[in-house]
């Protein structure tokens, strides 16, 4: 017998399951449909297992600190397989936790693949049908392939394949120096892999503050990671006896394509040999096969077009997360899910619509989890200048922070971009120890419409890494003490 739901959600990733639980909290009869495992890419083959591996890599890195205290540490039996097992255990535990939370909140969990037959009717495999007053599409994304580098998950790896390896490749080429490429490069290097990272643009972490990205690159290079920037992989040759040879070419700035062969003058080698290639050049939305086009729902380059509250052009059908043109981040998907389902609840319950119609891009935190960490939000100084926005910027070095020096993590800084007239926080970047946690103080200040003076005047516990934020705020006002 078919069941009528207030809202049916396709996909149980961080967008879908959060929307489902929030819907249930609001009194909606809710179901979530998932063809794989609860938690989606993030919990199963993304955010969570990768952070577990990064934690294991941090432990290996800290061995040098023990040796400096006179300890004898033998790493000859170091087993990456055990780190991999720990990452899978974390993923499985949290995936089961999501299923428990759904059940606890009265959300029906339906296993299967869904397709929209109309705005309120979903067909599932095995001839099942779900009826709902509203539908949220939260089907996520998948790794993008490069021509000539199609995934076989043995030699040519996606991020999924890389996270499912039981051992690290002896030599690895990573195509793409964004967050995924840098994080997995950090892990593999820590466990003994010879890592080369190739990036088409002229620097690593190209969407982040250039000065902060340079701090991360310097730390990686000190550990033996090799970077080739301004280059693209043009072809790949499989070698007799195993391994591959990746041909490199300078990247053309006007088209983003590769031309010619290696360039000695620019330092770009003609080729790099490796045992495995990780393609980390972005992700593409899973918007196909859902019946969207048949309902007249607009799709642009795979992304579903949405308006306020993430509603599509088909009334009652919403889309959130990686399938819409917003930052492809788990926390963005979660917030979008809350906004969409709160709108649905207002319609079903006949109450006023939520004030928040879309995620504010200036309050989206970005985080790169390696050593050193990098986190940011809002405008960088370069972006503010390019957009002609009046701004001031101040950067406070971690070497002036007592806690950073005490724990032997003096690399990095906290940088604040603000309006010099009103004191409004326009953006911030932190690179260094615990940056991905500390950034939220400034982000909260931005959300609460506090000024740089408010941050400067707030008492901070001493000694803490967060004092870097206070000092950067004081420095913005010409009051830095430890600079």
MIPAGU-369161 format. One record per residue (C-alpha): residue number from 1; residue in three letters; x, y, z. Coordinates in steps of 0.001 Angstrom, whole numbers, plus 524288, in hexadecimal, padded with zeros to 5 digits. Example, Ala and Ser with C-alpha at 12.3 -4.5 7.8 and 13.67 -1.06 7.14 Angstrom:
BEGIN
[1, "ALA", [8300C, 7EE6C, 81E78]]
[2, "SER", [83566, 7FBDC, 81BE4]]
This chain:
BEGIN
[1, "UNK", [80000, 80000, 80000]]
[2, "UNK", [80538, 80D5C, 7FC40]]
[3, "UNK", [80806, 81705, 8072E]]
[4, "UNK", [805C0, 8259E, 805ED]]
[5, "UNK", [810F0, 82DC6, 80B33]]
[6, "UNK", [811FD, 83C4B, 80DAA]]
[7, "UNK", [81FCE, 83BF5, 80847]]
[8, "UNK", [827FA, 83190, 8018D]]
[9, "UNK", [83698, 833A5, 8008A]]
[10, "UNK", [83EFD, 82D02, 7F645]]
[11, "UNK", [84C6B, 82ABC, 7FC1C]]
[12, "UNK", [850D4, 82883, 80A21]]
[13, "UNK", [85D71, 8303E, 809D0]]
[14, "UNK", [86021, 83BF6, 812B6]]
[15, "UNK", [85613, 843F1, 80B3F]]
[16, "UNK", [84B85, 839A2, 80AA7]]
[17, "UNK", [84C2A, 833BA, 8182F]]
[18, "UNK", [84D08, 84101, 81EE7]]
[19, "UNK", [8412B, 8459D, 81724]]
[20, "UNK", [839EB, 8392E, 81AC9]]
[21, "UNK", [83C7C, 83A87, 82950]]
[22, "UNK", [8393C, 8490C, 82932]]
[23, "UNK", [82CAB, 84604, 821F2]]
[24, "UNK", [828DA, 83C0A, 82C28]]
[25, "UNK", [82BD0, 845CD, 836F6]]
[26, "UNK", [8225D, 84F2B, 83053]]
[27, "UNK", [817A0, 844FC, 8306F]]
[28, "UNK", [81879, 84098, 8224E]]
[29, "UNK", [8165A, 8326F, 81E7F]]
[30, "UNK", [82376, 83001, 81826]]
[31, "UNK", [82A99, 8258F, 8109E]]
[32, "UNK", [8385C, 82542, 80B28]]
[33, "UNK", [83BED, 81C98, 7FF9A]]
[34, "UNK", [849DF, 817CE, 7FE1E]]
[35, "UNK", [84F9F, 80E43, 7F447]]
[36, "UNK", [85C64, 80C22, 7FBAB]]
[37, "UNK", [85FCE, 80E95, 809EE]]
[38, "UNK", [85A9E, 818D0, 8137E]]
[39, "UNK", [863B4, 82480, 81454]]
[40, "UNK", [866A2, 8256A, 805D3]]
[41, "UNK", [87421, 82857, 8006A]]
[42, "UNK", [8780A, 830AC, 80C16]]
[43, "UNK", [876D1, 82670, 816AF]]
[44, "UNK", [87A31, 81A78, 80E97]]
[45, "UNK", [88457, 81E48, 80460]]
[46, "UNK", [8878A, 82C7B, 806DC]]
[47, "UNK", [88865, 835B4, 8126D]]
[48, "UNK", [88895, 82BE7, 81D7E]]
[49, "UNK", [891E6, 82133, 818CA]]
[50, "UNK", [89B35, 82B71, 81348]]
[51, "UNK", [89BBC, 8328F, 82060]]
[52, "UNK", [89E3E, 825B7, 82733]]
[53, "UNK", [8A9BE, 8234A, 81E24]]
[54, "UNK", [8AEAE, 83120, 82041]]
[55, "UNK", [8AE46, 82E95, 82EE2]]
[56, "UNK", [8B672, 8224A, 82CE9]]
[57, "UNK", [8BFEB, 82A1D, 82470]]
[58, "UNK", [8C10B, 83455, 82F37]]
[59, "UNK", [8C501, 8298F, 838BA]]
[60, "UNK", [8CFD1, 82551, 82F81]]
[61, "UNK", [8D464, 83358, 82DF3]]
[62, "UNK", [8D51E, 8350C, 83CB0]]
[63, "UNK", [8DEFC, 82A14, 83DEF]]
[64, "UNK", [8E9BA, 83413, 83BB5]]
[65, "UNK", [8E52E, 83B5C, 847D7]]
[66, "UNK", [8E6CC, 82EEF, 84FD7]]
[67, "UNK", [8F44A, 82CCC, 84A43]]
[68, "UNK", [8F815, 83A9A, 84E1A]]
[69, "UNK", [8F515, 8369C, 85C22]]
[70, "UNK", [8FE85, 82B46, 85B2F]]
[71, "UNK", [8F4DB, 8208E, 85800]]
[72, "UNK", [8F89B, 815CC, 84E97]]
[73, "UNK", [8ED8C, 8138C, 84507]]
[74, "UNK", [8EE20, 808B6, 83AF3]]
[75, "UNK", [8E523, 80AEA, 82F42]]
[76, "UNK", [8E9DF, 7FF27, 8278A]]
[77, "UNK", [8DD37, 7F7CE, 82A26]]
[78, "UNK", [8D44F, 80379, 8276E]]
[79, "UNK", [8C802, 7FE01, 82127]]
[80, "UNK", [8BF51, 806FC, 8192D]]
[81, "UNK", [8B57A, 7FBF8, 818B0]]
[82, "UNK", [8B287, 7FE3F, 82706]]
[83, "UNK", [8B043, 80CBA, 82472]]
[84, "UNK", [8A730, 80905, 81956]]
[85, "UNK", [89FD9, 7FFAF, 8224A]]
[86, "UNK", [89E2B, 80A76, 82C5B]]
[87, "UNK", [898AF, 8137D, 821E5]]
[88, "UNK", [88EB9, 80951, 81DAF]]
[89, "UNK", [88AD2, 806DB, 82BC8]]
[90, "UNK", [88838, 8156C, 82DB0]]
[91, "UNK", [8804D, 8161F, 8212C]]
[92, "UNK", [8782B, 80A1D, 82475]]
[93, "UNK", [87598, 80EBC, 83249]]
[94, "UNK", [8709D, 81BFD, 82DCD]]
[95, "UNK", [868A7, 8163D, 822A2]]
[96, "UNK", [861AF, 80D6C, 82C55]]
[97, "UNK", [86029, 81952, 83516]]
[98, "UNK", [858E5, 82087, 82A4D]]
[99, "UNK", [84FA9, 8151A, 8288E]]
[100, "UNK", [84D37, 8151D, 83736]]
[101, "UNK", [84A7B, 823C0, 83757]]
[102, "UNK", [840D1, 8226D, 82C25]]
[103, "UNK", [83996, 817B1, 83352]]
[104, "UNK", [83A16, 81F2A, 8402C]]
[105, "UNK", [833AA, 82AD4, 839AC]]
[106, "UNK", [82921, 822CD, 832FB]]
[107, "UNK", [82E74, 82411, 82538]]
[108, "UNK", [82B79, 818AF, 81C30]]
[109, "UNK", [837E2, 813C2, 815BA]]
[110, "UNK", [83583, 80DCC, 8085B]]
[111, "UNK", [84028, 8065D, 80107]]
[112, "UNK", [83F5B, 807EE, 7F266]]
[113, "UNK", [84143, 8107C, 7E678]]
[114, "UNK", [836FF, 81AFF, 7E46D]]
[115, "UNK", [83209, 82217, 7D865]]
[116, "UNK", [8283C, 82D27, 7D77A]]
[117, "UNK", [81C3E, 8295C, 7CFB9]]
[118, "UNK", [81579, 83623, 7D350]]
[119, "UNK", [81796, 840E7, 7DD43]]
[120, "UNK", [811AF, 8387E, 7E802]]
[121, "UNK", [813E6, 82A91, 7E389]]
[122, "UNK", [8208D, 822E0, 7E44E]]
[123, "UNK", [8226D, 81588, 7DE3A]]
[124, "UNK", [82C36, 80C59, 7E465]]
[125, "UNK", [83241, 7FFE3, 7DF9C]]
[126, "UNK", [82A42, 7F38D, 7E25E]]
[127, "UNK", [81DE5, 7FA97, 7DDCD]]
[128, "UNK", [81C86, 80285, 7EA2E]]
[129, "UNK", [816A6, 8101E, 7EA80]]
[130, "UNK", [817FA, 81B52, 7F425]]
[131, "UNK", [80E4C, 82698, 7F490]]
[132, "UNK", [8123A, 8336C, 7FACE]]
[133, "UNK", [80D5D, 8415D, 7FBBB]]
[134, "UNK", [81B5F, 845E8, 7F973]]
[135, "UNK", [82808, 83FC2, 7F4C6]]
[136, "UNK", [8360C, 843AE, 7F7C1]]
[137, "UNK", [8409C, 83F04, 7EE4E]]
[138, "UNK", [84D46, 83D21, 7F5E9]]
[139, "UNK", [8548A, 83377, 7ED56]]
[140, "UNK", [8621F, 83959, 7EED5]]
[141, "UNK", [86D6C, 83854, 7E55D]]
[142, "UNK", [87812, 82F53, 7E063]]
[143, "UNK", [8866B, 83135, 7DCC7]]
[144, "UNK", [88925, 83791, 7CFAF]]
[145, "UNK", [890FD, 82FA5, 7C5D1]]
[146, "UNK", [89B18, 834FC, 7BC66]]
[147, "UNK", [89BCF, 8303D, 7AE44]]
[148, "UNK", [8A679, 825FE, 7AD73]]
[149, "UNK", [8A632, 8240D, 7BC30]]
[150, "UNK", [899CA, 81C13, 7BDCD]]
[151, "UNK", [8988A, 815FE, 7CB45]]
[152, "UNK", [89BD9, 807BB, 7CD05]]
[153, "UNK", [89DC4, 80998, 7DBC4]]
[154, "UNK", [8AA45, 801C6, 7DB1A]]
[155, "UNK", [8B3FF, 80A68, 7D413]]
[156, "UNK", [8AB7F, 81624, 7D0B4]]
[157, "UNK", [8A466, 819CF, 7DD1D]]
[158, "UNK", [89917, 82285, 7E0B4]]
[159, "UNK", [89853, 827B4, 7EE90]]
[160, "UNK", [88F5F, 81C24, 7F145]]
[161, "UNK", [89970, 8125F, 7EC8B]]
[162, "UNK", [8A447, 8194E, 7F3E4]]
[163, "UNK", [89CD2, 81868, 800B3]]
[164, "UNK", [89A85, 809D6, 7FE94]]
[165, "UNK", [8A8E4, 8064F, 7FCA6]]
[166, "UNK", [8AE74, 7FCE4, 8068D]]
[167, "UNK", [8BC48, 801D4, 8040F]]
[168, "UNK", [8C230, 80E4D, 7FEC5]]
[169, "UNK", [8C894, 80E7E, 7F14A]]
[170, "UNK", [8D75B, 80F1B, 7F180]]
[171, "UNK", [8D6FE, 81A51, 7E7AC]]
[172, "UNK", [8CAE6, 8228A, 7E57B]]
[173, "UNK", [8C70B, 82D7C, 7DC48]]
[174, "UNK", [8BB94, 835B0, 7E0CE]]
[175, "UNK", [8B4AB, 83DE8, 7D69D]]
[176, "UNK", [8AEE0, 849A1, 7DD80]]
[177, "UNK", [8B3EC, 8517B, 7E91E]]
[178, "UNK", [8A6B4, 854A8, 7EEF5]]
[179, "UNK", [8A253, 85003, 7FC53]]
[180, "UNK", [8A094, 841B5, 7F86C]]
[181, "UNK", [8AD93, 840A1, 7F17B]]
[182, "UNK", [8B4F2, 84765, 7FC6A]]
[183, "UNK", [8AEA4, 83F83, 80744]]
[184, "UNK", [8B115, 83251, 800FD]]
[185, "UNK", [8BEAE, 836B8, 7FD0D]]
[186, "UNK", [8C143, 839E0, 80B53]]
[187, "UNK", [8BCD8, 82C4D, 80F99]]
[188, "UNK", [8C46D, 824D7, 80545]]
[189, "UNK", [8D0D4, 82CA7, 8078E]]
[190, "UNK", [8D01A, 82A2D, 81630]]
[191, "UNK", [8CF5D, 81B8A, 813AB]]
[192, "UNK", [8DB34, 81B7E, 80AB7]]
[193, "UNK", [8D5D8, 81DE7, 7FD18]]
[194, "UNK", [8DDC8, 825FF, 7F37E]]
[195, "UNK", [8D39B, 83049, 7EFF1]]
[196, "UNK", [8D323, 839B0, 7E46C]]
[197, "UNK", [8C796, 84315, 7E3C8]]
[198, "UNK", [8C451, 84948, 7D6A6]]
[199, "UNK", [8BBE4, 8558F, 7D608]]
[200, "UNK", [8B755, 85CC6, 7C9CE]]
[201, "UNK", [8B746, 86A01, 7D07E]]
[202, "UNK", [8C382, 870C4, 7D52B]]
[203, "UNK", [8C21D, 86D51, 7E397]]
[204, "UNK", [8BCA2, 86318, 7ECBF]]
[205, "UNK", [8AF54, 864A9, 7F32F]]
[206, "UNK", [8ABCF, 86EBE, 7E8CC]]
[207, "UNK", [89EC2, 872C5, 7EEC4]]
[208, "UNK", [8A52B, 8763E, 7FBB7]]
[209, "UNK", [8AD37, 881FC, 80002]]
[210, "UNK", [8BA10, 88175, 7F882]]
[211, "UNK", [8C28B, 88488, 8044B]]
[212, "UNK", [8BBF9, 879FE, 80C65]]
[213, "UNK", [8BD0C, 8700F, 80166]]
[214, "UNK", [8CB9D, 872F6, 8008A]]
[215, "UNK", [8CD22, 86F59, 80EF7]]
[216, "UNK", [8C6E8, 86219, 80C63]]
[217, "UNK", [8CF31, 85FD4, 80047]]
[218, "UNK", [8DBCD, 862FE, 8077F]]
[219, "UNK", [8D85D, 85943, 81239]]
[220, "UNK", [8D562, 84EAC, 80832]]
[221, "UNK", [8E1F1, 8511E, 800BC]]
[222, "UNK", [8E9DC, 8502C, 80D51]]
[223, "UNK", [8E4A1, 84240, 80E70]]
[224, "UNK", [8E85F, 83E8D, 800AC]]
[225, "UNK", [8DBBE, 840FC, 7F933]]
[226, "UNK", [8DE82, 845D9, 7EB76]]
[227, "UNK", [8D5C1, 84FE2, 7E4D1]]
[228, "UNK", [8D463, 852C7, 7D65B]]
[229, "UNK", [8CBB8, 85EB4, 7D47F]]
[230, "UNK", [8C71C, 86516, 7C7FB]]
[231, "UNK", [8C692, 857A2, 7C1C9]]
[232, "UNK", [8BC90, 84DBD, 7BD4B]]
[233, "UNK", [8BD1A, 83F2F, 7BAD0]]
[234, "UNK", [8BBC6, 83D63, 7AC1D]]
[235, "UNK", [8BCA7, 82E97, 7AB0D]]
[236, "UNK", [8C025, 8222D, 7B23F]]
[237, "UNK", [8C7F6, 81653, 7AE12]]
[238, "UNK", [8C761, 80969, 7B54F]]
[239, "UNK", [8D50A, 803E6, 7B71A]]
[240, "UNK", [8D97C, 7F5F8, 7B559]]
[241, "UNK", [8DB1C, 7F007, 7C2C3]]
[242, "UNK", [8D15B, 7F915, 7C911]]
[243, "UNK", [8CFB8, 80776, 7CBB5]]
[244, "UNK", [8CCD2, 8129D, 7C28C]]
[245, "UNK", [8D377, 81E22, 7BC1E]]
[246, "UNK", [8CB81, 82AAE, 7BC97]]
[247, "UNK", [8CEF8, 834BF, 7B23C]]
[248, "UNK", [8CE2E, 842E2, 7B697]]
[249, "UNK", [8CC2F, 84F5E, 7AEE9]]
[250, "UNK", [8CB61, 85DC6, 7B279]]
[251, "UNK", [8BD61, 861F4, 7B4F5]]
[252, "UNK", [8B818, 86C7E, 7AC06]]
[253, "UNK", [8B24E, 87763, 7B438]]
[254, "UNK", [8A822, 87B5F, 7AA37]]
[255, "UNK", [8A1D2, 86E1D, 7A87C]]
[256, "UNK", [8A6A9, 865DC, 7B3C2]]
[257, "UNK", [8ABAD, 85B92, 7AA45]]
[258, "UNK", [8B91C, 855B6, 7A8CF]]
[259, "UNK", [8C21A, 858F8, 79D9A]]
[260, "UNK", [8CEC1, 852EF, 7990F]]
[261, "UNK", [8D775, 84AF6, 7A1EB]]
[262, "UNK", [8DEF8, 84DF8, 7AE3E]]
[263, "UNK", [8E53C, 85B40, 7AF84]]
[264, "UNK", [8F2FE, 85B8D, 7B51E]]
[265, "UNK", [8F2EA, 86A57, 7B63D]]
[266, "UNK", [8E6F9, 86A33, 7BEFA]]
[267, "UNK", [8EBB4, 85E6A, 7C699]]
[268, "UNK", [8E133, 85573, 7C14F]]
[269, "UNK", [8E68E, 847C4, 7BEA1]]
[270, "UNK", [8E23C, 840AD, 7B25D]]
[271, "UNK", [8DD3B, 8352E, 7BA48]]
[272, "UNK", [8DC30, 82F03, 7C7AE]]
[273, "UNK", [8DC14, 82078, 7CA9B]]
[274, "UNK", [8D3CE, 81AA3, 7D557]]
[275, "UNK", [8CD50, 80E53, 7DA3C]]
[276, "UNK", [8C02E, 8150D, 7DBA0]]
[277, "UNK", [8B97A, 8216E, 7D6FE]]
[278, "UNK", [8AF37, 82849, 7DF33]]
[279, "UNK", [8A625, 83102, 7D749]]
[280, "UNK", [8A142, 83B9A, 7E082]]
[281, "UNK", [89C21, 84606, 7D737]]
[282, "UNK", [88EA5, 8482C, 7DCD4]]
[283, "UNK", [8817D, 8417B, 7DD4A]]
[284, "UNK", [87588, 840F5, 7D472]]
[285, "UNK", [8675A, 840D2, 7D912]]
[286, "UNK", [85F1D, 8347E, 7D93B]]
[287, "UNK", [85368, 83A7B, 7D268]]
[288, "UNK", [8514C, 83088, 7C78E]]
[289, "UNK", [846E9, 825FC, 7C750]]
[290, "UNK", [83E0B, 82CD2, 7D104]]
[291, "UNK", [83372, 830F1, 7C77C]]
[292, "UNK", [83665, 83F50, 7C966]]
[293, "UNK", [8368E, 8434D, 7BB0C]]
[294, "UNK", [82967, 83CCE, 7B8D1]]
[295, "UNK", [8239B, 845B4, 7C33E]]
[296, "UNK", [82973, 851AF, 7BCAD]]
[297, "UNK", [8334E, 853DE, 7C777]]
[298, "UNK", [83ECD, 85BE6, 7C28E]]
[299, "UNK", [84C65, 855FE, 7C2C9]]
[300, "UNK", [858CC, 85D5C, 7BF5D]]
[301, "UNK", [8656C, 85593, 7BDA2]]
[302, "UNK", [85F94, 84B1F, 7C640]]
[303, "UNK", [85B94, 85472, 7D118]]
[304, "UNK", [84D29, 855CF, 7D46D]]
[305, "UNK", [8481E, 863AA, 7D3BE]]
[306, "UNK", [84178, 8681A, 7E02F]]
[307, "UNK", [83B6A, 87475, 7E589]]
[308, "UNK", [83854, 878ED, 7F347]]
[309, "UNK", [837DB, 86E3D, 7FD8A]]
[310, "UNK", [83E40, 86565, 7F339]]
[311, "UNK", [83195, 862BD, 7EC0B]]
[312, "UNK", [832CF, 85ECF, 7DDC4]]
[313, "UNK", [82A17, 86385, 7D2B0]]
[314, "UNK", [82106, 8581C, 7D5EA]]
[315, "UNK", [818A7, 85C2D, 7E17A]]
[316, "UNK", [81B0B, 85372, 7ED37]]
[317, "UNK", [8280B, 84E15, 7E841]]
[318, "UNK", [8344C, 85312, 7EF06]]
[319, "UNK", [842C3, 85051, 7ED02]]
[320, "UNK", [84E2F, 8522A, 7F655]]
[321, "UNK", [85C93, 84F0B, 7F7F3]]
[322, "UNK", [8660B, 84B51, 7ED4B]]
[323, "UNK", [85B6D, 84AA0, 7E2D5]]
[324, "UNK", [8590D, 8595B, 7E379]]
[325, "UNK", [862D1, 86416, 7DFCF]]
[326, "UNK", [867EC, 8672A, 7ED5E]]
[327, "UNK", [8749C, 86347, 7F447]]
[328, "UNK", [875B2, 8547D, 7F42D]]
[329, "UNK", [8779D, 8531C, 802C0]]
[330, "UNK", [8709D, 84A34, 80C5E]]
[331, "UNK", [86D2D, 8553D, 815A9]]
[332, "UNK", [86768, 85D42, 80A8E]]
[333, "UNK", [85EB8, 851CE, 806BF]]
[334, "UNK", [85A3B, 8504D, 814D8]]
[335, "UNK", [8569D, 85EA0, 81619]]
[336, "UNK", [84FA7, 85E9A, 808FB]]
[337, "UNK", [847FB, 852B1, 80D64]]
[338, "UNK", [8437A, 859C4, 81996]]
[339, "UNK", [83F42, 865B6, 811C1]]
[340, "UNK", [837AE, 85D82, 807DA]]
[341, "UNK", [83096, 854EA, 811A1]]
[342, "UNK", [82D14, 8607D, 81A49]]
[343, "UNK", [826BB, 866B1, 80E57]]
[344, "UNK", [81F50, 85A03, 80BA5]]
[345, "UNK", [81ACB, 8597F, 819D0]]
[346, "UNK", [815B7, 8676D, 818E7]]
[347, "UNK", [80D83, 863A0, 80D09]]
[348, "UNK", [80879, 856E1, 812B1]]
[349, "UNK", [8058D, 85CDE, 82000]]
[350, "UNK", [800A1, 869C2, 81A92]]
[351, "UNK", [80A6B, 871F4, 8222E]]
[352, "UNK", [81336, 87D0B, 81DDA]]
[353, "UNK", [81ECB, 879B2, 81531]]
[354, "UNK", [82C87, 879D2, 81AF2]]
[355, "UNK", [833AD, 886AF, 81966]]
[356, "UNK", [84025, 88023, 814A4]]
[357, "UNK", [83DFB, 87D55, 80634]]
[358, "UNK", [84BB8, 87972, 801EC]]
[359, "UNK", [858EB, 876BE, 807FA]]
[360, "UNK", [860B3, 8835B, 8090A]]
[361, "UNK", [86D45, 880A4, 8014C]]
[362, "UNK", [874EE, 88A0B, 809ED]]
[363, "UNK", [8728A, 8814F, 815C1]]
[364, "UNK", [8768B, 87450, 80FBE]]
[365, "UNK", [882B9, 86F20, 81695]]
[366, "UNK", [88D16, 8684A, 80E7A]]
[367, "UNK", [8964E, 85EAB, 81501]]
[368, "UNK", [8A244, 85712, 810A5]]
[369, "UNK", [8A656, 84C72, 81A2B]]
[370, "UNK", [8B4CE, 849D8, 819AA]]
[371, "UNK", [8C08D, 84F02, 82108]]
[372, "UNK", [8BFFA, 85A85, 82174]]
[373, "UNK", [8B149, 85C17, 820BA]]
[374, "UNK", [8AB2A, 866FB, 818C1]]
[375, "UNK", [89DAC, 86CF2, 81A99]]
[376, "UNK", [896D0, 878CB, 8152B]]
[377, "UNK", [88A02, 87F9A, 8122C]]
[378, "UNK", [88558, 88BA5, 80B11]]
[379, "UNK", [88E1C, 894B5, 80354]]
[380, "UNK", [89CB5, 89339, 8022E]]
[381, "UNK", [8A4A7, 89FB6, 800D1]]
[382, "UNK", [8A72B, 89C60, 7F283]]
[383, "UNK", [898B1, 89A51, 7EFB7]]
[384, "UNK", [894CC, 8A6D7, 7F69F]]
[385, "UNK", [89EE3, 8AE5A, 7EEB0]]
[386, "UNK", [89A90, 8A80A, 7E1F2]]
[387, "UNK", [88C61, 8AB88, 7E4D3]]
[388, "UNK", [88FCB, 8B983, 7E851]]
[389, "UNK", [88B07, 8B7F7, 7F64D]]
[390, "UNK", [890E4, 8C14F, 80029]]
[391, "UNK", [897E1, 8B913, 80A36]]
[392, "UNK", [8A311, 8B7E1, 813B4]]
[393, "UNK", [8AAA5, 8AB9F, 81709]]
[394, "UNK", [8B311, 8A783, 82270]]
[395, "UNK", [8BA5C, 89AC3, 8245F]]
[396, "UNK", [8BF7A, 89629, 83186]]
[397, "UNK", [8C9FA, 88B88, 83184]]
[398, "UNK", [8C8C1, 87F53, 839CB]]
[399, "UNK", [8D6B7, 88151, 83E54]]
[400, "UNK", [8D14E, 88C5F, 846CD]]
[401, "UNK", [8C763, 8833F, 84D33]]
[402, "UNK", [8CC4F, 87D31, 859CE]]
[403, "UNK", [8C4AB, 8707D, 8585E]]
[404, "UNK", [8C947, 86E6C, 84A59]]
[405, "UNK", [8D771, 86FF7, 84E6E]]
[406, "UNK", [8D5AB, 86777, 85A93]]
[407, "UNK", [8D012, 85C14, 852CD]]
[408, "UNK", [8DA55, 85DE6, 84820]]
[409, "UNK", [8D092, 8623E, 83DB5]]
[410, "UNK", [8D533, 87018, 83AA3]]
[411, "UNK", [8D297, 86F4B, 82C01]]
[412, "UNK", [8C6EB, 876D4, 826FD]]
[413, "UNK", [8BEDA, 882E8, 82981]]
[414, "UNK", [8B138, 88876, 82B8D]]
[415, "UNK", [8AD27, 89277, 8215D]]
[416, "UNK", [8A135, 89B43, 82241]]
[417, "UNK", [89B42, 8A317, 8172C]]
[418, "UNK", [8921C, 8ADE6, 81BC4]]
[419, "UNK", [88B87, 8BA92, 817F3]]
[420, "UNK", [89447, 8C56F, 81D53]]
[421, "UNK", [888AC, 8CE97, 81F31]]
[422, "UNK", [87E7F, 8C5F5, 825A9]]
[423, "UNK", [88733, 8BB39, 82B1A]]
[424, "UNK", [87EC6, 8B0FE, 82447]]
[425, "UNK", [8856D, 8A3DC, 822AE]]
[426, "UNK", [88664, 8A0E2, 81430]]
[427, "UNK", [88E1C, 89448, 81508]]
[428, "UNK", [898EE, 88CFB, 81BE2]]
[429, "UNK", [8A34A, 882B6, 8199A]]
[430, "UNK", [8AA73, 87AB0, 823BF]]
[431, "UNK", [8B596, 87188, 8207D]]
[432, "UNK", [8BC19, 869BB, 82B30]]
[433, "UNK", [8B913, 8611B, 836CC]]
[434, "UNK", [8AA5C, 85F07, 83908]]
[435, "UNK", [8A6C4, 868E1, 82E8D]]
[436, "UNK", [89AA3, 86138, 82AA1]]
[437, "UNK", [8952D, 86298, 83864]]
[438, "UNK", [899A7, 87067, 83BA8]]
[439, "UNK", [893DF, 87661, 82F33]]
[440, "UNK", [88626, 8751C, 834E9]]
[441, "UNK", [8885A, 87FF7, 83ECB]]
[442, "UNK", [889D1, 889BF, 833CA]]
[443, "UNK", [87EF2, 88370, 82BF9]]
[444, "UNK", [875A1, 884B6, 8377F]]
[445, "UNK", [8798E, 892F4, 838E2]]
[446, "UNK", [8766E, 894F9, 82A87]]
[447, "UNK", [8692D, 88E53, 82BE1]]
[448, "UNK", [86608, 8964E, 8380A]]
[449, "UNK", [86A04, 8A2DD, 83109]]
[450, "UNK", [8749D, 8A5A3, 83AFE]]
[451, "UNK", [87FE1, 8AE80, 8375C]]
[452, "UNK", [88E65, 8AC38, 83781]]
[453, "UNK", [88EB0, 8B496, 843D8]]
[454, "UNK", [88524, 8AB5D, 84A90]]
[455, "UNK", [88E45, 8A003, 847C7]]
[456, "UNK", [89A23, 8A7B5, 84C51]]
[457, "UNK", [893AD, 8AB5B, 85929]]
[458, "UNK", [88F03, 89DA6, 85C91]]
[459, "UNK", [8976E, 8976A, 866FF]]
[460, "UNK", [89E2C, 88B06, 8623C]]
[461, "UNK", [8A3BA, 88089, 86B14]]
[462, "UNK", [8B288, 88017, 86B96]]
[463, "UNK", [8B94F, 8788C, 86624]]
[464, "UNK", [8B0BE, 8744E, 85AC5]]
[465, "UNK", [8B1E7, 873BA, 84C0A]]
[466, "UNK", [8A5C8, 87C5D, 84B8E]]
[467, "UNK", [8ADFD, 887A3, 8508F]]
[468, "UNK", [8B2E5, 888D5, 84291]]
[469, "UNK", [8A529, 88D4D, 83EF6]]
[470, "UNK", [8A4F3, 89769, 849D9]]
[471, "UNK", [8B254, 89C81, 8461D]]
[472, "UNK", [8AE83, 89D56, 837C4]]
[473, "UNK", [8A280, 8A519, 83BA0]]
[474, "UNK", [8AA85, 8AE05, 8445A]]
[475, "UNK", [8B47B, 8AF90, 8397A]]
[476, "UNK", [8A996, 8B3A0, 83047]]
[477, "UNK", [8A74C, 8BF0E, 8398B]]
[478, "UNK", [8B5B2, 8C223, 83B5A]]
[479, "UNK", [8B5BA, 8BC07, 848EB]]
[480, "UNK", [8BD2D, 8AF2E, 84729]]
[481, "UNK", [8C52C, 8AC24, 85348]]
[482, "UNK", [8CDA7, 8A09E, 84F59]]
[483, "UNK", [8D07E, 8A40D, 8413B]]
